[in-house]
Amino acid sequence: MFKSKASKITGILLLSASMLLSACGKSDKETSGTAAKNALEQIKEKDKIVVGVKYDTRLFGLKNPSTGKVEGFDIDISKELAKDILGDEKKIEFKEVTSKTRIPMLNNGDIDMIVATMTISEERKKEVDFSDVYFQAGQSLLVKKGSPIKGLEDLKKGTKVLAVKGSTSAVNIREKAPETTVLEFENYTEAFTALKSGQGDALTTDDSILYGMVDQDSNYELVGGTFTDEPYGIAVKKGNKELVDAINSALKKMKDSGKYDEIKNKWIKSN
């Protein structure tokens, strides 16, 4: 009798444990399903896109001191993306990034995408996924008018070239002109200020960004043409094909409708 009763109790305990484990397994699966929501679904759920843009790059992303708003080519492209994905260009939040901080901020979840003069490269593809090319730039040199530097061939030992940390430009210039001294700064504002104060002989980055500096101060000019191809892409966290597809679809619509050319001609008059 006692043995039978003990067996029943043991059976009940085993059944309870089994049910508990099953419930836990279901809960874990459900939790995993929630966590596995892709970036596009998350954006639609919160009904807002958080975009990493530059605040110091004239013509592409520059914070207007008078209005406090960020303006430029990348900003207008981002607004069109919000309009296409969420139906309203105002459903967007801009956060400042630099060449050095943009990928960490994306991978930390601080932003949903990067629209910040970011060159598509094989090295960066290991860390992020890119959209189709949305702007084609090329690296060049900025010097004060009258400078003896007329092109890449004039960058010799003793020449100081200014660049920005985390940019492909700093890597490229070391390869193209290995004897020159490269000084790196946190952002383009600092680099251009350093050039104007005589800390360097030339500043190098994409021609599209340098045009913005010339627009700011006509005492400077681009020399030597371009010596690299710098295709800009919009970056998202790796593995988010749905978001990449949505961005590419929006970019195609912009180009097909003429909206892309309208935005480009508004900001990039010298490219």
VMD Tcl script that draws the C-alpha trace (Angstrom):
set ca {
  {0.00 0.00 0.00}
  {2.72 2.43 1.01}
  {4.78 1.39 -1.99}
  {1.85 2.07 -4.30}
  {1.23 5.44 -2.72}
  {4.91 6.34 -2.99}
  {4.88 5.37 -6.66}
  {1.88 7.62 -7.29}
  {3.63 10.55 -5.55}
  {6.79 9.93 -7.55}
  {4.75 9.84 -10.76}
  {3.03 13.12 -9.89}
  {6.38 14.77 -9.13}
  {7.89 13.57 -12.40}
  {4.86 14.78 -14.36}
  {5.05 18.20 -12.65}
  {8.75 18.48 -13.41}
  {8.12 17.54 -17.03}
  {5.37 20.17 -17.35}
  {7.59 22.77 -15.74}
  {10.45 22.03 -18.11}
  {8.07 22.16 -21.06}
  {6.73 25.53 -19.92}
  {10.27 26.86 -19.47}
  {11.21 25.63 -22.92}
  {8.20 27.35 -24.43}
  {8.96 30.54 -22.55}
  {12.58 30.51 -23.73}
  {11.45 29.94 -27.29}
  {8.96 32.79 -27.09}
  {11.58 35.07 -25.55}
  {14.04 34.08 -28.25}
  {11.41 34.82 -30.90}
  {10.89 38.30 -29.46}
  {14.63 38.97 -29.31}
  {15.00 37.72 -32.86}
  {12.83 40.48 -34.34}
  {14.77 41.92 -37.22}
  {15.78 45.59 -37.35}
  {13.05 46.54 -39.82}
  {10.34 45.08 -37.57}
  {11.79 46.90 -34.57}
  {11.80 50.21 -36.46}
  {8.17 49.75 -37.47}
  {7.21 48.75 -33.94}
  {8.70 51.88 -32.37}
  {7.51 53.94 -35.40}
  {10.80 55.86 -35.60}
  {14.18 55.53 -37.31}
  {17.28 56.58 -35.38}
  {19.97 57.59 -37.87}
  {23.64 58.25 -37.19}
  {24.78 61.31 -39.14}
  {27.68 63.71 -39.03}
  {27.27 67.16 -37.53}
  {30.51 68.64 -38.88}
  {30.46 67.86 -42.60}
  {29.26 70.79 -44.66}
  {26.93 69.83 -47.53}
  {26.34 66.33 -46.09}
  {25.60 66.70 -42.39}
  {26.19 69.99 -40.59}
  {24.48 71.34 -37.48}
  {23.21 74.85 -38.22}
  {24.19 77.02 -35.23}
  {21.29 79.39 -35.93}
  {18.52 76.79 -35.95}
  {20.13 73.90 -34.07}
  {19.05 71.58 -36.91}
  {21.30 69.26 -38.88}
  {21.27 69.93 -42.62}
  {22.75 68.38 -45.75}
  {22.60 65.69 -48.41}
  {22.71 62.78 -45.95}
  {19.98 64.40 -43.86}
  {17.59 64.78 -46.79}
  {18.29 61.23 -47.98}
  {17.52 59.97 -44.45}
  {14.21 61.85 -44.38}
  {13.22 60.22 -47.66}
  {14.04 56.81 -46.18}
  {11.78 57.55 -43.19}
  {9.01 58.67 -45.55}
  {9.25 55.44 -47.56}
  {9.61 53.03 -44.62}
  {7.30 54.70 -42.08}
  {5.21 57.01 -44.24}
  {6.43 60.24 -42.65}
  {9.80 62.00 -42.95}
  {9.34 63.41 -39.44}
  {9.46 59.94 -37.88}
  {13.21 60.19 -37.56}
  {15.78 61.00 -34.89}
  {19.30 62.10 -35.73}
  {22.27 61.24 -33.53}
  {25.76 62.58 -34.07}
  {28.45 60.15 -35.17}
  {32.05 60.53 -36.30}
  {34.11 58.25 -38.53}
  {35.46 56.63 -35.36}
  {32.21 56.23 -33.38}
  {29.66 55.30 -36.04}
  {30.20 51.51 -36.20}
  {30.39 51.06 -32.40}
  {27.20 53.12 -31.99}
  {25.42 50.98 -34.60}
  {26.51 47.70 -33.05}
  {25.64 48.93 -29.54}
  {22.07 49.62 -30.68}
  {22.31 53.41 -30.23}
  {21.27 53.92 -33.86}
  {19.39 51.91 -36.48}
  {21.54 52.88 -39.44}
  {24.49 55.02 -40.50}
  {24.05 57.67 -43.20}
  {27.33 59.50 -42.78}
  {29.63 59.69 -45.84}
  {30.66 56.10 -45.15}
  {32.74 54.35 -47.82}
  {31.85 50.75 -48.57}
  {34.96 48.59 -48.07}
  {35.66 44.87 -47.74}
  {37.04 45.44 -44.24}
  {33.89 47.24 -43.09}
  {31.68 44.56 -44.63}
  {33.03 42.23 -41.92}
  {31.40 44.48 -39.29}
  {28.25 45.85 -40.96}
  {25.93 45.29 -43.91}
  {25.71 47.96 -46.61}
  {23.00 49.22 -48.92}
  {23.62 49.85 -52.59}
  {25.91 52.79 -53.36}
  {24.01 56.04 -52.79}
  {26.83 58.48 -53.59}
  {30.09 58.13 -55.51}
  {33.01 60.14 -54.18}
  {36.81 60.04 -54.54}
  {39.66 60.99 -52.24}
  {41.46 64.25 -52.97}
  {43.66 66.92 -51.38}
  {42.76 70.32 -49.98}
  {45.43 73.04 -49.77}
  {45.64 76.77 -49.35}
  {45.61 78.58 -52.69}
  {49.19 79.14 -53.87}
  {50.48 76.00 -52.16}
  {53.37 74.19 -53.91}
  {51.38 70.98 -53.49}
  {49.56 70.32 -56.75}
  {48.88 66.61 -56.39}
  {49.77 63.31 -54.75}
  {53.27 63.35 -56.24}
  {54.15 66.42 -54.14}
  {53.54 64.63 -50.84}
  {57.09 63.80 -49.83}
  {59.14 63.33 -46.67}
  {58.54 66.23 -44.31}
  {55.08 67.02 -45.72}
  {52.32 66.94 -43.13}
  {48.91 65.70 -44.24}
  {45.85 65.99 -42.02}
  {43.13 63.33 -41.88}
  {40.32 62.12 -39.63}
  {40.52 59.14 -37.27}
  {38.65 56.05 -38.39}
  {38.42 57.17 -42.02}
  {39.56 55.23 -45.07}
  {41.35 58.43 -46.14}
  {43.97 58.06 -43.40}
  {44.68 54.49 -44.51}
  {44.79 55.40 -48.20}
  {47.16 58.35 -47.83}
  {49.67 56.22 -45.91}
  {49.62 53.74 -48.78}
  {49.75 56.35 -51.56}
  {52.35 58.61 -49.92}
  {54.25 56.48 -47.39}
  {56.98 59.09 -46.74}
  {54.58 61.81 -45.63}
  {53.61 62.45 -42.00}
  {49.91 61.88 -41.32}
  {48.25 63.70 -38.42}
  {44.79 62.44 -37.43}
  {42.01 64.45 -35.81}
  {38.68 63.56 -34.23}
  {36.52 65.18 -36.90}
  {36.59 67.36 -40.03}
  {36.07 70.62 -38.16}
  {39.21 70.00 -36.10}
  {41.18 68.90 -39.17}
  {40.21 71.96 -41.22}
  {40.93 74.29 -38.28}
  {44.37 72.65 -37.99}
  {45.03 73.20 -41.71}
  {44.06 76.87 -41.44}
  {46.30 77.33 -38.40}
  {49.31 75.90 -40.27}
  {49.57 72.54 -38.49}
  {49.69 70.75 -41.83}
  {50.36 71.28 -45.52}
  {47.28 69.52 -46.89}
  {44.08 67.91 -45.73}
  {42.82 64.72 -47.32}
  {39.40 63.10 -47.45}
  {36.64 62.56 -50.01}
  {36.27 65.33 -52.57}
  {32.58 65.70 -51.65}
  {33.54 66.65 -48.09}
  {36.37 68.92 -49.23}
  {33.96 70.86 -51.48}
  {32.09 71.75 -48.30}
  {35.27 73.22 -46.83}
  {35.89 75.28 -49.97}
  {32.29 76.46 -49.72}
  {33.13 77.60 -46.19}
  {36.45 79.27 -47.05}
  {37.34 80.14 -50.65}
  {41.02 80.64 -49.73}
  {41.37 76.86 -50.11}
  {41.14 74.62 -53.16}
  {41.17 70.99 -54.24}
  {44.23 69.85 -56.20}
  {45.34 66.77 -58.12}
  {41.92 65.33 -58.89}
  {40.81 62.12 -57.16}
  {43.05 59.13 -56.52}
  {40.57 56.60 -55.06}
  {36.99 55.48 -55.55}
  {34.86 56.10 -52.47}
  {31.37 54.61 -52.91}
  {29.15 55.65 -50.01}
  {26.71 53.14 -48.53}
  {24.12 53.15 -45.75}
  {25.20 50.76 -43.01}
  {23.05 48.56 -40.76}
  {23.83 45.80 -38.28}
  {24.95 42.56 -39.88}
  {22.27 40.03 -40.73}
  {19.46 42.51 -41.33}
  {18.69 41.74 -44.96}
  {15.09 42.97 -44.60}
  {16.25 46.46 -43.63}
  {18.90 46.54 -46.38}
  {16.23 45.54 -48.91}
  {13.88 48.27 -47.63}
  {16.65 50.88 -47.92}
  {17.60 49.75 -51.43}
  {13.95 49.86 -52.49}
  {13.63 53.41 -51.13}
  {16.83 54.52 -52.89}
  {15.58 53.08 -56.19}
  {12.29 54.95 -55.84}
  {14.21 58.18 -55.13}
  {16.31 57.75 -58.26}
  {13.43 56.68 -60.48}
  {11.25 59.62 -59.39}
  {13.99 62.24 -59.78}
  {13.96 63.01 -56.05}
  {17.55 61.80 -55.66}
  {18.85 64.21 -58.33}
  {16.83 67.00 -56.75}
  {18.51 66.42 -53.38}
  {21.96 65.98 -54.92}
  {21.72 69.17 -57.00}
  {20.53 71.09 -53.94}
  {23.67 70.29 -51.96}
  {26.48 68.98 -54.22}
  {26.94 71.64 -56.86}
  {30.60 70.91 -57.59}
  {30.67 67.12 -57.69}
}
mol new
graphics top color blue
foreach p $ca { graphics top sphere $p radius 0.5 }
foreach p [lrange $ca 0 end-1] q [lrange $ca 1 end] { graphics top cylinder $p $q radius 0.2 }
display resetview
